[in-house]
């Protein structure tokens, strides 16, 4: 198993390092899609370990390859406003392939589309709650089933839909990690209401939009991008070409018995580095030396921690858990260097959220999603570091937080000259908020802290070991930061009722 753990770590860190290296080298330049080739090359080196389904690994590799080739053939660059959508153009074509190739699954999708209309009361209630900020800060595209998320609502509707359980799980996965279109629950409702529609009329528009993204996934995403004034490339052309290029890989996975829930998700999450994580908005954000240094130091913590524990893992899932846990500890540790901590930030963001709702009633459905990611991450790190501080009290030892009993190595943070010398980046005698200010920039965009390329690579490796079990969404309580510290919304989570 040690060889498997090494493979998972090597492949995940290769993806992360490719991103960080490209950003570090090009952050003062204008982004070109070809800049992302090092990431595409890193993914192409993924291998198949004994016991892993080659068809699953190929879904990941072929998706990145086709995405890079198609995107670079139809566009030279992307405007910043368009880059977040780059990982939303894969699941719509894949979902269509599954329906084209499996009539029974297509029938189940049709029944679900009708169930959306039959669940008008659920849709209306959830859209109103999201519009009014009932749940507090919400990750509308959460990969779990948190209150206010689209997957939470989809799960409620699926519970009332008479179709095979595996089909329910696939449909649910397609709107969690799969990101079937860019739509988030409540967006059509909010805009209709603010435009003068009644609540009943707004609900009709909400139901119609939700149906559209399943009835015509490619055209649905195209319509959403028209509304968003996407102009970097022809999105319908991209999705048509992607569908043709991925058909062989999808059919191979189907024939190999891969759960449809995995087929709709694996190809999507891994492509975001090409055009998004490696993109103009990231270049612009990382022009700030401290922001880039935090990303670099966190990546170093992840790698050092993962490799230090090679002989201590009990299962492959331990590796992923430690990867995300160590980054959480690193980020919270940097936050605490300036005298802040997760509870303070969660309180601040929750108060800001309710002001933001009143200022911007038609705010984008995804507005606070990364704030939620950031809060959940630092709160997880806070719990581990807080326990570590208690344990080492009076012992004059290094601070060593633990994730599932495994040590996290924070020394790369202390060894990072930029992170540890904030006086170089402000009025030197008062350099007590520099790191915090960079973390607030990253709070809107923590993808390379959490880290998405690492998580995507490791999740594919895990799914390849369990191809018959849907890997998404997370079917467990994620201990949401805001729910744990501010908003009393635990009872509205759907994790225990997940289909």
Secondary structure, 3 states (H helix, E strand, C coil): CHHHHHHHHHHHHHHHHHHHHHHHHHCCCCCCHHHHHHHHHHHHCCCCCCCCCHHHHHHHHHHHHHHHHHHHHHCCCCCHHHHHHHHCCCHHHHHHHHHHHCHHHHHHHHHHHHHHHHCHHHHHHHHHHHHHCCCCCCCCCCCCCCCCCHHHHHHHHHHCCCCCHHHHHHHHHHCCCCCCCCCCCCHHHHHHHHCCCCHHHHHHHHHHHHHHHHHCHHHHHHHHHHHCCCCCCCHHHHHHHHHHHHHHHHHHHHHCCCCHHHHHHHHHHCCCCECCCECHHHHHHCCCHHHHHHHHHHHHHHHHHHHHCCCCCCCHHHHHHHHHHHHHHHHHHHHHHCCCCHHHHHHHHHHHHHHHHHHCCCCCCCCCHHHHHHHHHHHHHHHHHHHHHHHHCCCCCCCCCEECCEECCCHHHHHCCCCCCHHHHCCHHHCCCHHHHHHHHHHCCCHHHHCHHHHHHHHHHHHHHCCCCCCCCCCCCCCCHHHHHCCCCHHHCCHHHCC
